[in-house]
Amino acid sequence: MSTSGSDTPRRIDGTAADSAAVSVVMPVGSVDDRLEQALQHLVDQETTFTWDFVISLNTPDTSAARELEDMLDRCALEADIVDSSQIRSASYARNSGGRRAQGNVLVFCDGDDEAAPGWLQAIVGALEPGTAVGGHLAEDRLMIAGQESWRPPATPGGLPSFLGADYLVSANMAVWASDFEAVGGFDETLLRGEDIDFGWKLLERGIELRYAGDAVVDYRHRAGLRSLLEQHYLYGRGMAQVLARRNPPGSDGGSKLLKANGQKVHKRSVINVARRGAIAVGRLHGLLDARRIEKAPPVPAWEPGSATDGESKAA
């Protein structure tokens, strides 16, 4: 195991998943019991190929690195730990881990979910040149009692889609490192919606997005109604940010900014109405933010004699 902040890319050439060097990348925001369970499920993976493991540690907690090393020792798991605490962001953490990874195949998962047996073999086995793969997110085993019908399925028998265009969920996906680099990884300027944006960038590049139903990760949701509504409000703002920048692949451009996605839910309920309302409010606020930015006057260039670059005059 090693700990370093270097972002120097190290690539191994390969042309097919069955002969590829594979790196599993996991962003970690908290070193806790859920993470230890996630790590143990990685230890139990059986594969026909070798793989290395990169953990992108995205927390300002100064004790987290030591605690993580102790946890890895308990799990008998080796990992390259990347310090990504400079910016508290899942996109930044994933990009930092992806830049550090040595494999020419990058497999992403999260530190609060649990990979099912055979997950890694299945998702890498489904990857071919010119493709990227999303696995199945199983929501039953880790579901919070009483919240079963609060959300539409994360992977409804296939890849999720937004406005008719598929995307990958970063909690369970595999992509060639060369394609990850070519599209610039995840957009770190987005408030949310980075998975949608990333998938659409791959589609625009001509990459086929595939679904591997046998590559299963047990997916964990946040607890509580307030958390749900706050999360989906931010999803809405992120969706608006994405749509302000690009059209859904395959669309004619048309009116899109406030078009409903039309996801199917298990059953209609007051909570689902509230959840969709939170998304709609978020998208409206995101649209207003985008228009304010468009109308804002350009920031004058810094010139000698003005305030020192990087300083603020405000108290």
N, C-alpha and C positions, 0 to 999 in steps of 0.2 A: 504494500500500500504506500502511496506517496501523496504528499500534499504540496500544491504549488499554485501560483496564480498565473503562470505562463499561458498564453493563448496561441503559442506556436503550433500551426497545423501540422500533423504528421499523417500522411496518407499511404495506404497500401493499395497498389493497383489490383483490380479484379473486374471481371465481366459478368459473373453469374453468382447468384446468392449461394449456391451449394459449394462454391469454392472461395467465398468472400471472407474477408476479415470483418468481424461484426463487433460493434461497440454499442452497449446498452447505456443510454444517457438518462439519468434521473435527477430532476431539479428537486431540491430539498429545502423547505422553508422552516421546518421545525424538527428537531431530533426528539422523538417521543416513541411511545409504545406502538403506534400505528406504523411508524417507519420500520421498527424492528420486525414487525410482522411482514411488511412488504419485502424486506431484505431476505427473510427466511424463505419466502416463496420464490425468490430468485435463486437461492442456493439449491433448491429442489428441482430446478429446471434440468432436464436431460436433453442434450443436443448432439448432433453428429458433427458439429463444428466447434471450434474454440471461439471464445468471445471475451472481451475485456469490458470493464465496468467503470463508468465515469459518473461520479456524484458531483453535482454543481450545488455548492452550499450557499444558499441565498438568505442568510440571516446575519444581522449585526451582533448577535449573541456571541461574545468572545469565548465562551466555554463550549460552544457547539461543536467545534472541530475535534476537541479532545473527547467529548462524549460520543461523537460519531465514530472515531477510531476505536473506542472501547466497544461500541456496539458491533462494528464490523468484526472485531476479534471474537466476540461471543458467537457470532454467526459463522465464523470461519470463512469469511468472504473478503476477497481483495478488491480494492477500489482505488482509483485515481481521484483524489478529492480536489476539486477546483474551487477556489474562493471567488464567489460571485456576489459578495455582500455589498459591493459598491453601489448597486442599484437594486432596490427591492422590487423585483419584477420577475414573473414566471418566464416571460419571453427572453429577458436578459439572461436568466439562469440557463435556459435551454440553449440559447446561442453560445454562451460561454462553454457549456459542456460539449456542444457539437463541434466548436472550434478546437477543443482540446482532444477530442476523440481520435484514435488512430485508425479505426476501421473505415473501409469504404462503404459499409452499410451502417446506418445509424438507426437504432431502435429506441424509441422514446416511451417512457412510462413514468408514473407519478409515485411519490413517496407515501401516499396514504391509501393506495389501492393494492390489490393482491393478485399476482399473476397465477392463473390456473396451471396445473400440470400440462406440459406440452406447449405452452403459449409461445415461448421463444422459437422453438423449432417450427411451429406452424406459421408464424408471421414472417420469418426469414424465408421459409420455403415457398411462400406465396409471391415473393418479390422476384421480378424479372427485369432485365434492362428495359428502360422506358416506362417503368411503372413505379408507383408508390402504394403502400398498403395500409389500410386501417383494419384493426381487429374488432372483435365483438366486446362490448362493455356490458357485462352481466350485472344487473342491479338488484337482484333478489336477495342474495346472501348477506350483503352488507346494508340492506335497506333499513332505514329507521322506521320502527313500528308506527303505523298511522300515517305515513307519508307516501305510501305505495302509489297513490293516484295523483300526486301533486304535479308530476312532470310528464311530458311525453318521453318515450324511450330514447335513450342517448344514441343507440344504433338500432333503428327499427327494422331488423332483418336485413340490413344493408348499411351503407354509409349514410350519415345524416346529410341533409341538404338545406340550403338557404336560398329561397327564391328560385328553386329549380336546379341549382348547381351544387354538386356534391362537394364535400370537403372531408378532411381527416381530423380525428380528435387526437390531440397530442398525448393523451393519456395511454394510447395504444396504437402506435403507428411505426412503420418502417419506411425508410427512404434512402436512396443512394446519396452518399456524402457529396458527390459532385453536383447533384441536383439541388441539395440543400444549400450549398454554397452559391450556386448559380442564381437562385431566387433571393438570396440575401437572408436566409433563415426566417425567423419570426420577426415581424415588424414591432420594434420596441416602443414605437410612438403611439401605438393603439392602446386605448384604455381597456378594451376587451375585444373579442372577435378576431384575435390573432390566428386562431385555427382556421377560420373561414378564409381569411386573407391568404394564409400560407397555402391552403389547398387550391384556391383560385389561381395563385401565382404558378403553381405546378401545372394546372390545366392550361393556362395561357402559354406555357412553355411546351405544350404538347405531351405532357406526362399523363399517362392513364392512371386514374385512381381506382384501386381495387379493394374489395372487401373480403376479409378472411374470417369467416364465421367460426372456424375452429381455433382461432387465436384469441383466447378468452382471458379477459382481465375482470376481476370482481371490482366493481366501481362503487365509490363511496360518495354520497351527497352530504351537503351541509345540513345541520339540524336546525329546525325552527322556522316559523313562518316569516319572521322579520328578516332572517338571513336569506331566505329564498327570494323575497321581494327585492331586497337590496342587490342581490346577485343578478337578478334578471333585469333590473333597471340598468345596471352597468352593462349587461349584455346588449341591451337596446342602444345605449350610447355608442358602444363599440361597433355594432352593426351599422349605425349611421355613419361612423367614421370610415368604415370599409367602403360603403356605397358612395360616399363623397369622393373616393379616390379611384374606384374601378367599377365597371359594370359586371354583373354576373356572367361568367363565361357562357357563350351561346345565346345570350339575350340580344335584343335589338337596341338596348339602351333605354328606351321608353321611360315611363314614370315608374320609379323604383324606390325612391327614398322612404316612402311611408307605406309601401305595399306590404300587406300581411303575408307572413310565411305560410300559414295554413297547416301547421303541424297537427297531426292527429294525437289525441290523448286517450287514456284508458276509459275515462268517463268524464262527463261534464260536471263541474263543481264550482262553488263560489271561489275556492282557492285557485282553480285554473283560470277563472275570469280575472282574478286579482293579479295572478302571475303574468297573464298576457297584457293586462293593463300596465303593469310595471315596465314591461318591454316597450310598449307603445309610448309611454311617457319618456323613457330613456331615449328612444329613437327620435322623438320630437326635440328633446333637449340637444341631442347630438347633431341634429340637422341645423338647429339655430346656432350652435357653436361653430359648425362648419361655415355657415354663411357669414358669421361675424369675422371669422378669420379671413375669408375671401375679400371682405370689404375693408379690412384694417389697412391703414397706410403702411407702406414699407418702412422697416426700421432703418434709420440712417446708419451708414457705415461708420465705424469708429475711426476717429482722426486724432493725431497727436494733439495733446493739449486738453482733450476731453477727459471725462472720468476714466480712471485706469481700467483697462479691459478686465472684465470679470468682477468688478466692484459695483456696488450699488450706492447711490446718493441717499437713498431713503434710510432712515434710522431703523 
